Amino acid sequence: MSVRLAGGAVSWGVDFADAPGNPPWQRVLDGVRAAGLRGVELGPLGYLPEQPRLLRDELARRELELVAGFVFEPLHDRARLRDTLALGRRVAALVAALGGRALVLIDRPCAARAATAGDAARAPRLDADGRRALAAAIGALAAVAADAGLVAALHPHAGSYVEFADEIAAAAELAPLCLDTGHAAYAGLDAAALASEYGDRVALVHLKDVDAAVLARGLGFWDAVAAGVFCPAGRGVVDFAAVAQALARAGYRGWATVEQDRAPGGGDPVADLVAGRMTLEQHGFGGPR
């Protein structure tokens, strides 16, 4: 299977560029390379250098390729659309300048949905106006991606308004998907089944695992992350062999980003990435390093 493995700053707990606990960006790039990965995602805009020449040199020095960048904003909030699109254009321009392929679209968890992450029965849903606002944002960001020569990849995310099967089905009509195995498992979904169902709509893959014991505690999303709900690939509930087989049947060829969301400063990201990479390689992910 022609799927190369990448890493990203989220495995160091970097969700927001200005968070006080973030490690130096150099440590993240060094760590991604030390883990035997050959690609990297941009992370939140402003964390890695935003100057294309400087970032290109830093990546080349570590023999890393830029894979994608993300927009992690409340896509369901119509009042934020102008700012969200402005951010999307900046991210897309930088990713395109560095030779990346995808603009990942993530509806940022709001308080109500974060509190009910993984629980489809209790999770509040968008009303008709909210669904229209979400669809408008996805469509506008997909156009931003296309204008930059990128593919939009909509990322179903625990605690967001694109989390459960019905929400994914509606979103998949608007943009290709970023299949995240961990967020699928968090939502009670089978990642391999999603890969089979949406195989020709999968533009990017994120590989992460979920600790069933932590998930069973029923914590809100951010508390669950701090408690270690995401674990190294192969130590949780995700069947990566089945995911690999489903992606191979779908003919997926591209990058897969190995991730482990965590609180900043927690654990040993490099050791966890190495452990995850070794497991994933056993199932056919990855290639020459």
N, C-alpha and C positions, 0 to 999 in steps of 0.2 A: 504494500500500500504506500503510495507516494504522499505521505503526510509528514512534513517537517515540524519539529517541536520548537516552540518559542517560550519566552517567559515574560513577566511583567512586574511592575512595581507593586501591584496589589498583594503579591506574596510577601511583601515587606510591610503590609498594612497601610499602603499609600492609596487612599481613596480620594483625598482632596489635597490639592497642591500646597495649601498654606497650613496644613495641620502641624501643630508644634512638635509632635512626636516623629515626624518623618525622618528617615535616615538621609544622609547625603546621597544625591542621585548617582554619584560615582560608585558608591558602594553597591547600589542596585545593579548597575550595568556590569560591574566586575563580578557580582554574584551570579547573574544570569549566565555569563560566559563560564564561570567556574563550575556551574551545574551541568555543563555540557550541552547547553542550548544554543541555537544559532540565530534565533530571531528574538525580537523584543517588541512589545507594544508601548505606545507613547505614554500611557497613564494619563492622569489629569493634566490638562494643558497648564504649563507653567512650572511643572515639576522638573522634567528634563529640559535642557536648554531649548529655547524657542527659536534661536538663530540657526537656520538650516546648515550653514557652512560648519559651525562649531559642532552641532549634533552629528552631522555626517562624519566629521573627523573622529569624534569620540566613538561612534559606532564602528567605523572602519578599523580603528586601533584595536578593537576587541573582536573583530571579525563577526560583527552582528549585523543583521538586516532589520530594518524597521518593517513591521507587519501591518499595524493598524493603529488608529487612535479612537478615542471614544468621546461621546457626548453623554454625560451622566447628569441629567437635568429632569425636572418634573414635566415630562412631555405632555401630561394630561392638563397642565395649567395654561389656559389660553392667554392669561395676562403675562406669562413669561415667554411667549413665543418669539417676540422680537429679539430678546437677549439670547435665547437659546439658538436661534438661527445665526446670530452674530458669532457666538462661540463656535458653532458648527463650521462656519466658513473658515475661521482661524485654524481649527483642528484639521480640516480637510486640506487646506493649503499647505500646512506643514507636512502632513502625511504624504501628500502627492510630491512635494519637493524632495522628500527622502526616498521615494520609490516604493512607498507602502501601497497596499491594495484596498483596504477597507476602512469605512467609517462606521464604528459600532454605535448603535443608538440604544440607550438604556433609560427607561423611565425611573427616575430616582424614587426610592421608597418614601412615601409620606408617613406621618405618624400612625394614622389609622391602619394602613396596610402593613407597615412594619410590625405592628403589634400582633397581627394575625397571620404573619408569614407562614406558609405551609398549611394553613387551615382553610380550605376552600369553603367550608360550611359557614364559618364566621366572618370571612373577609368581606368588607363592604365593596360594592361594585360601583363603577361609574354609571351615572345616569346618561340619557341620550345626548345631552349637550357635552358631557365629559368625554363620551366616546367620539363625538365629532371633533372635539379639540385634540384628542390624542391622535386621531387619524390625520388631521390637518398637519400636526407637527411631524408625524412620521413621513408624510408625503413631501412636505417642504424640505426636510432634512435629506430625504432620498434624492431630491433634485439638487441639493447642495453637493452631495457626494458625486452625483453624475457629472455635474459641471466641473468638478475637480478631477474627473477621470477615475473615480473610485466607485466601489460597490458599497451600498448601504447594507448593514447587517444588524437587524433588530434583535436585541438580546433579551429574551424572557428572563426575569430577575425576581428572586424571592422578595416579597414585601413590596412589589410594584404592582401597577395595574396591568402588567403583561406577565402573568405568572402561571395561571392555570390553563387547562387544556382548551377551554372555550375561548379564553383571551388570546392564546397563541394562535388558534385557528383563525380568528378575526384578523390578527396582526399579520399573519403570513400572507394575507391577500394584498397587503400594502407594501411589503418590502421583503427581501430575502432575510434569512435568519442567521443569527449567531447561536449555534447549539451549545449550551453550557450544561455539561453532564451533572455538575453539582447542584445548580439551581433547579434543574429538572427533578433530581432526587429530592431536594428540599420540598418541592411542591407536590411530592407523591407521584411523580410521573416516571415512566421508564425511558431513560435517555436513548436506549437502542431502538425502542419503538418509535420515538420521535425522529430519530435518524432515518428510519425506514419510511415513515410517513412523509417527511419533508425533505428527503434526500436531495432532490433536484433543486430545492430552495435553500439549501445550507450554503452560506457564503463563507463562514468561518466557524471554527470549533474551539471551545474552551473546555479543557479537561481538568476537572476537580472532583474530589470525593467528599462524602458526608459521613460523619460519625453518627450512627443511629442512636446511640445512648444520649448524646447531647441533644439531638433533634427531638427525642421523645420528651424532653423536659418542657417543651412548649414555650420556650423563651421568645421574646420579640427578636426581630432579625438582628439588630445591632448587638444585643446582649448575647445572642447565640454565637455570633462571630467572635466576640470577646471570650466566650466560653470554649471555643475550639470546635464548633460544629463542622468546619471544613478541615479535613485531614489529608495527609499525603495520599496520592493516588494509589489504590490497592489496599488501603487500610480501612475502607468504609464499605458502603452499600452498593456502589456503582459497579456494574458488570462491564468492565472495559473490553473484555474479549467480544462480548455481544455488540458493543458500540463499534468496535473496529470492523467487525463483520458487516454490520449494517452500512457503515460508511463506504466500505469496499464495494458492496453490492450497488450502492448509489453512484459509484464512480467518483467519490470525493477526492480531489487532489488539491492540496493547499497547505496552509499552516494550521497547527493546533497549538494553542497556548496553554501551557501547564500552569495552573494557578492554585493558590490556597489562601482565600481571604482570611485575614487575621487582624488582630489589634496591633497597632504599631509597637515595635519592640518585643513582640512575643516570639518565643521559640527560635529555631535555627532555620531560616528560609532556605539557605543553600543545601543543607543536609536533607531537608524535606523535598526539595526539588530533585535532588539526585535520586532519592528513594523512589519518588514518583516516576521520574524518567525511566529508571531501570524497569519498573513494573510495566510501564507503557510500551517500552521497546519489546518486551516479551510478547506483547499482543500485536506487534507489527507496526506500531507508531514509530516515527522517527526515521532517521537516515544517517548517512555519514556525518560525523562531526568534525 
